[in-house]
Amino acid sequence: MEDKTFTISVYSENNVGLLNRISGIFLKRHINILSLNVSESEIENVSRFIIVVNTTEKWVQNIVGQIEKQIEVIKAFYHTDEETIYLENALFKIASSLLFDEKQIQNIIKDSQSTIVTVSRDFFVISKSGRRSEIEELYEKFKPYGIMQFVRSGRISVSKEKMEISTLLEALK
């Protein structure tokens, strides 16, 4: 079996310590978490973890099984990149003088379908949503001009197919 990128979705109650226990499951298996995002889910009072890993399907099945053994976890799913729609977000902080002095900066922003979030006397901030490769490409284009600050979010994703979490929760009521 070859390593592939998998997105694991974990629906859980929002309890202190769960993130630590979930990360421990990966640590024990020496599997690096490439991306992690936790937010509210589509279900009231239920959180959703989005965890991205690069491993074999056998290992991801094992990991999902271990995650589901955690008492607060309602259900966990895993998907390949082909089975999900996903994005990451990034913010770039760049010196304001470049916006006006370097015509190429404006072209880069326009061509990359990025958005200027704010402009001040000393800096401006650009927002870019897209695939990691698109954000990395934009980073490389801005790098020669000097990036004052850069931050990228973890992956956010939805599955292309319906996940049965809502049906499962309805049955529990």
C-alpha positions as CSV (number, residue, x, y, z in Angstrom):
1,M,0.0,0.0,0.0
2,E,1.3,3.4,-0.9
3,D,1.0,6.6,1.2
4,K,-1.7,9.0,0.2
5,T,-3.2,12.2,1.6
6,F,-6.3,11.6,3.7
7,T,-8.7,14.0,5.3
8,I,-10.1,12.7,8.6
9,S,-13.3,14.4,9.9
10,V,-14.1,13.9,13.6
11,Y,-17.4,14.9,15.0
12,S,-17.3,15.2,18.8
13,E,-18.5,16.9,22.0
14,N,-16.4,19.9,22.8
15,N,-14.4,18.7,25.8
16,V,-11.1,19.7,27.3
17,G,-8.3,17.2,26.6
18,L,-9.7,15.5,23.5
19,L,-7.3,17.2,21.1
20,N,-4.4,16.0,23.2
21,R,-5.7,12.4,23.2
22,I,-6.3,12.5,19.4
23,S,-2.8,13.9,18.7
24,G,-1.4,11.1,20.9
25,I,-3.0,8.5,18.6
26,F,-0.9,9.9,15.8
27,L,2.2,10.3,17.9
28,K,2.2,6.6,18.9
29,R,2.1,5.6,15.3
30,H,4.8,8.2,14.2
31,I,2.3,9.8,11.8
32,N,2.7,13.5,11.2
33,I,-0.4,15.7,11.2
34,L,0.0,17.9,8.1
35,S,-3.0,20.2,8.9
36,L,-5.5,20.5,11.8
37,N,-8.6,22.6,12.0
38,V,-11.3,22.6,14.7
39,S,-14.6,24.4,14.5
40,E,-18.3,24.2,15.1
41,S,-20.0,21.8,12.8
42,E,-23.4,21.9,11.1
43,I,-24.8,20.2,14.2
44,E,-25.6,22.3,17.3
45,N,-23.1,21.7,20.2
46,V,-21.0,19.4,18.1
47,S,-17.4,20.3,17.0
48,R,-15.6,19.1,13.9
49,F,-12.0,18.3,13.6
50,I,-10.4,18.3,10.2
51,I,-7.1,16.4,10.3
52,V,-4.9,15.9,7.2
53,V,-2.3,13.1,7.2
54,N,-0.2,11.3,4.6
55,T,-0.2,7.6,5.3
56,T,-1.6,4.3,3.9
57,E,-5.3,3.5,3.9
58,K,-4.7,0.6,6.4
59,W,-3.1,3.1,8.9
60,V,-5.9,5.7,8.4
61,Q,-8.5,3.0,9.0
62,N,-6.7,2.0,12.2
63,I,-6.4,5.6,13.3
64,V,-10.1,6.4,12.7
65,G,-11.0,3.3,14.7
66,Q,-8.8,4.5,17.6
67,I,-10.3,8.0,17.5
68,E,-13.8,6.6,17.6
69,K,-13.0,4.8,20.9
70,Q,-12.7,8.2,22.6
71,I,-15.8,8.7,24.7
72,E,-16.5,12.3,23.4
73,V,-16.3,11.3,19.7
74,I,-19.6,10.8,18.0
75,K,-18.2,9.6,14.6
76,A,-15.1,9.8,12.5
77,F,-14.7,9.5,8.7
78,Y,-11.8,9.6,6.3
79,H,-11.7,10.7,2.7
80,T,-9.1,11.0,-0.1
81,D,-8.5,14.3,-1.8
82,E,-10.7,13.1,-4.7
83,E,-13.6,12.6,-2.4
84,T,-13.5,16.1,-0.8
85,I,-13.8,19.8,-1.7
86,Y,-11.1,21.6,0.3
87,L,-9.4,24.9,0.7
88,E,-6.8,26.6,2.8
89,N,-6.6,30.3,3.6
90,A,-3.5,32.5,3.8
91,L,-2.7,36.1,4.8
92,F,0.3,38.0,3.4
93,K,1.5,41.2,5.0
94,I,3.6,43.3,2.6
95,A,5.1,46.8,2.7
96,S,2.7,49.4,1.4
97,S,5.3,51.1,-0.8
98,L,5.4,48.0,-3.0
99,L,1.7,48.3,-3.8
100,F,2.4,51.6,-5.5
101,D,6.0,51.3,-6.6
102,E,6.0,47.8,-8.1
103,K,3.4,47.4,-10.8
104,Q,4.0,43.7,-10.8
105,I,2.6,43.4,-7.3
106,Q,-0.8,44.5,-8.5
107,N,-0.6,42.0,-11.4
108,I,0.3,39.2,-9.0
109,I,-2.7,40.0,-6.8
110,K,-5.1,40.2,-9.8
111,D,-3.8,37.1,-11.5
112,S,-3.9,35.0,-8.3
113,Q,-7.5,36.1,-7.5
114,S,-6.4,37.3,-4.1
115,T,-8.1,40.0,-2.1
116,I,-6.6,43.1,-0.5
117,V,-8.0,43.0,3.1
118,T,-6.6,46.2,4.4
119,V,-4.1,49.0,3.4
120,S,-2.3,51.2,5.9
121,R,0.6,53.6,5.6
122,D,3.2,50.9,6.3
123,F,1.7,47.7,5.0
124,F,-1.1,46.0,3.2
125,V,-2.6,42.6,3.8
126,I,-3.7,40.2,1.1
127,S,-6.0,37.2,1.6
128,K,-5.9,34.1,-0.6
129,S,-8.1,31.1,-0.5
130,G,-7.3,28.0,-2.5
131,R,-5.4,24.8,-2.7
132,R,-2.1,24.6,-0.8
133,S,-0.2,24.6,-4.2
134,E,-1.8,27.9,-5.2
135,I,-0.9,29.5,-1.9
136,E,2.7,28.2,-2.1
137,E,2.9,29.6,-5.7
138,L,1.7,33.0,-4.5
139,Y,4.2,32.9,-1.7
140,E,7.1,32.3,-4.1
141,K,5.9,35.2,-6.3
142,F,5.8,37.6,-3.3
143,K,9.0,36.3,-1.8
144,P,11.4,38.4,-3.9
145,Y,9.6,41.6,-2.9
146,G,9.8,40.8,0.9
147,I,7.0,39.3,2.9
148,M,6.7,41.0,6.3
149,Q,4.4,38.3,7.8
150,F,2.7,35.1,6.4
151,V,0.2,32.7,7.9
152,R,-1.8,29.8,6.4
153,S,-4.8,28.1,8.0
154,G,-5.3,24.4,8.2
155,R,-7.4,22.7,5.6
156,I,-11.2,23.1,5.6
157,S,-13.2,20.6,3.7
158,V,-16.5,19.0,2.9
159,S,-17.1,15.6,1.5
160,K,-18.6,15.3,-2.0
161,E,-20.8,12.4,-0.8
162,K,-23.3,12.8,2.0
163,M,-21.9,11.9,5.4
164,E,-24.4,10.1,7.6
165,I,-23.6,12.0,10.7
166,S,-26.9,13.9,10.8
167,T,-28.9,10.7,10.3
168,L,-26.9,9.0,13.0
169,L,-27.6,11.9,15.5
170,E,-31.4,11.9,14.6
171,A,-31.5,8.2,15.4
172,L,-30.0,8.9,18.8
173,K,-32.6,11.4,19.8
